[in-house]
Amino acid sequence: MHASVHVRRLSATAFACGGCLILLPPGPAQAFSGGNHEKITRAALTWEPRSLTAMADSRDGAIAADDQGDYFKLGILHCDNADFLASRFTSASAYPRTRDEANTELLACIRGSVARLRAAVRYADGLVDPQGRVIARQSDLGSPCTWNERAGRAKCNVLEQLGR
């Protein structure tokens, strides 16, 4: 399958996931703790098993890349502080941010997510040669990927961008 078809499918999946975030009622931040990231990712993607594990594993997968070390503290990566509760539900002074502050945080998070998707598309070009044939050494997952934002195999680079 040509890389652009995969990119369109990934873009559609990301768009659908973003839509779910908007339509689903808000819940506590712990909703994505433990293995929930993994369960959601595995349910959403019908990938080859090794690729899916590299992406979805809750301990070592790309989806956990932003949950390690100092990355976890960067609220923009998790859309932290993008919530707002109208004063009809609480006293205006009791809520920790205004609607404008929440909107600013949400837009920053969306911009970051779009930048990651664009980076994934750029890295996906490295999966194939100019004739569109898969480059085996760039798509091999025989050894684990590292999620350290350093250039590596193209497939690992793509998965890291999507996971982050």
Secondary structure, 3 states (H helix, E strand, C coil): CCHHHHHHHHHHHHHHHHHHHHHCCCCCHHHHCCCHHHHHHHHHCCCCHHHHHHHHCCCCCHHHHHHCHHHHHCHHHHCCCCCCCCCCCCCCCCCCCCHHHHHHHHHHHHHHHHHHHHHHHHHHHHHECCCCCECHHHHCCCCCCCCCCCCCCHHHHHHHHHHC
